[in-house]
């Protein structure tokens, strides 16, 4: 089986985030499939390889994204089956909020081909740096916005909450590209169980081109349905209450420490 597949992450910011090994894979491939939506970024990829094929052609308004992802997978696998060394180049990290890389690698392995993933700087990495957030300080919960709405999740309002793809929150068709104010209002109502309506939240968008500005817009939670949202907008909700100590467990730990101090030293 001579064909192979590598899905690489090119990072978020044009030319600045790509790793040497990901660049090497692109330059040495037989064919490169581009999972990016920006024409300038795609031109940059074409500077590294003469045969770059866009996967954006499979998207369409009203078309179920699962169909789109399956078509992307098949396009890449067809070249792998033809014995070519194929690279899929995707924004950020190819394994973070990107279904096609995971599915294509899984299918290629099932068919006996060599297939793996190279990491990249993701939107989450940029968010941490741009907003000055330390996920380890208060803890951090992350969900895809629609999944968060469709399933019962246990929230901790003393930790950060990050909701990805807020611009299509509540969409069950998987074919929308724009936000729905009524569904966003339902999301606000759901969050109101744990956060006050005037709680300040952040609308975040990473910079992709060197001329782009990071979006870090602070608004009240209640104003979310009327905010300008895009597919790549992320909702960041800072903690709304202090962390509460688990006094019972802390007491158990104290007793264990005392017992350890009183225990005789082994010979």
C-alpha atoms as one frame of an Amber mdcrd trajectory, in Angstrom:
protein
   0.000   0.000   0.000   2.090   2.913  -1.283  -0.324   5.781  -0.611  -0.244
   7.753   2.626  -2.108  10.569   4.369  -0.886  13.221   6.790  -3.216  15.915
   8.137  -1.249  18.928   9.331  -2.122  22.098  11.186  -0.936  25.373   9.711
  -1.858  27.369  12.806  -4.120  30.405  12.849  -1.945  33.311  11.722  -0.690
  33.244   8.140   2.891  32.018   7.917   3.636  32.564  11.598   2.317  29.419
  13.251   3.232  26.564  10.936   5.791  24.100  12.296   8.861  23.023  10.299
   7.604  19.431  10.074   4.179  20.504   8.768   5.832  22.716   6.159   8.063
  19.809   5.146   5.058  17.508   4.684   3.354  20.084   2.442   6.464  20.652
   0.333   7.135  16.938  -0.167   3.564  15.766  -0.831   2.272  14.532  -4.182
  -0.958  16.469  -3.664  -2.141  18.891  -0.967  -5.782  19.399   0.005  -6.563
  22.765   1.559  -9.105  22.961   4.356  -8.773  26.754   4.684 -11.410  29.273
   3.621  -9.269  32.347   3.042  -8.001  32.898  -0.501  -4.818  34.600   0.683
  -3.960  31.658   2.936  -4.568  29.290   0.031  -2.234  31.304  -2.210   0.407
  30.998   0.510  -0.030  27.210   0.468   0.419  27.235  -3.305   3.794  28.901
  -2.833   4.884  25.744  -1.008   3.340  23.233  -3.432   2.117  23.440  -7.051
  -0.854  21.096  -6.600  -3.121  22.506  -3.881  -6.801  21.572  -4.136  -9.413
  23.414  -2.115 -11.952  21.489  -0.040 -14.192  24.558   0.276 -16.074  23.586
  -2.892 -17.965  20.966  -0.895 -19.670  23.536   1.348 -23.053  24.993   0.380
 -25.754  26.946   2.189 -28.430  24.535   3.423 -26.266  21.479   2.752 -25.761
  19.182   5.726 -22.151  19.529   6.862 -21.884  15.780   7.477 -22.354  15.280
   3.719 -19.671  17.897   3.091 -17.219  16.201   5.450 -17.807  12.806   3.849
 -17.109  14.292   0.420 -13.886  15.841   1.728 -12.790  12.502   3.135 -13.528
  10.713  -0.115 -11.638  13.324  -2.159  -8.497  12.824  -0.060  -8.822   9.034
   0.137  -9.231   8.715  -3.640  -5.722  10.103  -4.083  -4.338   7.943  -1.286
  -5.786   4.847  -2.971  -4.102   5.961  -6.189  -0.773   5.556  -4.420  -0.065
   9.213  -3.737   1.382  10.820  -0.622  -1.433  13.129   0.375  -1.416  16.038
   2.816  -4.514  17.701   4.244  -3.672  21.211   5.463  -6.143  22.672   7.963
  -6.469  25.814  10.050  -5.141  25.685  13.585  -4.833  22.138  14.897  -6.261
  19.538  12.473  -7.732  17.549  15.346  -9.599  20.405  17.057 -13.142  21.067
  15.789 -12.262  19.479  12.454 -14.143  16.296  11.610 -12.731  15.579   8.143
  -9.101  15.023   9.293 -10.166  12.538  11.977 -12.475  10.624   9.628 -10.003
  10.532   6.761  -7.165   9.250   8.950  -9.414   6.627  10.503 -10.628   5.422
   7.100  -7.129   5.377   5.610  -5.885   3.215   8.483  -8.837   0.848   8.086
  -7.829   0.386   4.445  -4.241  -0.365   5.398  -2.590   2.934   4.521  -0.155
   4.899   6.645  -2.021   7.872   8.100  -1.411  10.230  11.000  -1.773  13.797
  12.232   0.676  16.599  12.943  -0.487  19.167  15.534  -0.721  22.903  15.053
  -1.415  26.065  17.027  -5.178  26.062  17.533  -7.752  28.801  18.086  -7.770
  27.746  21.736  -4.036  28.430  22.002  -4.531  31.881  20.489  -7.485  32.561
  22.793  -5.416  31.809  25.894  -2.662  34.149  24.718  -4.882  36.959  23.390
  -7.241  37.099  26.380  -4.592  36.410  29.028  -6.472  33.421  30.382  -4.781
  30.686  32.400  -7.032  27.588  32.239  -5.313  26.258  35.335  -6.213  29.208
  37.556  -9.949  28.636  37.891 -10.453  25.662  35.573 -11.992  25.708  32.113
 -14.999  24.028  30.498 -15.317  23.838  26.723 -18.238  22.777  24.557 -19.441
  23.153  21.019 -22.338  25.588  21.423 -25.064  23.470  19.816 -23.973  20.324
  21.631 -24.113  22.276  24.877 -27.718  23.215  24.115 -28.846  19.771  22.976
 -27.536  17.810  25.966 -27.740  18.244  29.719 -24.321  19.370  30.937 -23.254
  20.219  34.483 -21.840  23.718  34.649 -19.441  25.178  37.186 -19.842  28.985
  37.105 -16.661  29.371  39.177 -14.631  28.240  36.130 -14.255  29.665  32.626
 -16.826  28.494  30.085 -15.895  28.498  26.389 -18.577  27.858  23.769 -17.244
  27.283  20.255 -19.121  28.013  17.022 -21.557  30.311  18.804 -22.591  31.783
  15.442 -24.569  28.655  14.559 -25.730  27.749  18.069 -28.883  25.657  18.077
 -28.730  24.642  14.411 -29.858  21.027  13.987 -29.751  21.049  10.179 -25.928
  21.370  10.073 -26.483  23.538   7.022 -26.626  27.081   8.398 -23.868  29.688
   8.246 -25.620  32.495  10.121 -26.843  32.952  13.678 -30.500  32.731  14.702
 -31.551  35.337  17.295 -34.355  33.175  18.664 -32.056  30.217  19.243 -29.428
  32.463  20.780 -32.136  33.727  23.135 -32.780  30.110  24.153 -29.068  29.729
  24.872 -29.081  32.877  27.003 -32.044  31.492  28.915 -30.174  28.247  29.509
 -27.089  30.093  30.751 -29.263  32.311  32.976 -29.591  29.355  35.354 -25.953
  29.939  36.346 -25.051  33.469  35.227 -26.713  36.869  35.799 -28.042  38.567
  32.666 -25.597  41.475  33.051 -22.567  39.185  33.424 -19.809  40.372  31.088
 -18.883  37.816  28.409 -16.342  38.007  25.581 -16.838  37.510  21.848 -13.504
  36.247  20.570 -12.068  35.878  17.066  -8.404  35.065  16.432  -6.340  37.011
  13.900  -5.703  35.011  10.717  -3.870  37.543   8.538  -1.086  39.803   9.812
  -3.341  42.816   9.127  -6.246  41.355  11.128  -7.135  42.580  14.596  -8.035
  40.192  17.387 -11.673  40.522  18.375 -12.177  40.565  22.139 -15.515  42.330
  22.513 -17.067  42.508  25.982 -20.860  42.497  26.133 -23.543  41.629  28.663
 -24.798  38.052  28.399 -28.342  39.338  27.738 -27.107  41.194  24.637 -25.796
  38.056  22.921 -28.798  37.504  20.569 -28.270  40.951  18.993 -24.492  40.745
  18.686 -22.671  40.410  15.371 -21.559  36.796  15.166 -19.660  34.759  12.593
 -18.958  31.061  12.152 -15.552  31.497  13.784 -16.815  33.558  16.749 -16.221
  31.998  20.162 -18.092  32.900  23.350 -15.925  33.130  26.465 -17.695  33.400
  29.821 -15.437  34.327  32.770 -16.207  32.911  36.240 -19.308  34.384  37.869
 -18.659  33.186  41.422 -15.661  32.293  43.595 -14.502  28.721  43.973 -15.959
  26.988  47.036 -13.603  24.956  49.182 -14.381  21.289  49.789 -13.898  21.441
  53.538 -14.751  17.770  54.109 -12.103  16.543  51.706  -9.551  19.048  52.968
 -10.077  17.706  56.493  -9.523  14.145  55.273  -6.265  15.216  53.620  -5.176
  16.972  56.837  -5.727  13.778  58.821  -3.772  11.705  56.299  -0.878  14.152
  56.520  -0.923  13.942  60.333  -0.916  10.148  60.215   2.028  10.194  57.839
   4.007  12.420  60.214   3.258  10.186  63.207   4.091   6.935  61.425   7.456
   5.420  62.514  10.245   5.645  59.979  11.036   2.333  58.280  14.457   0.806
  58.994
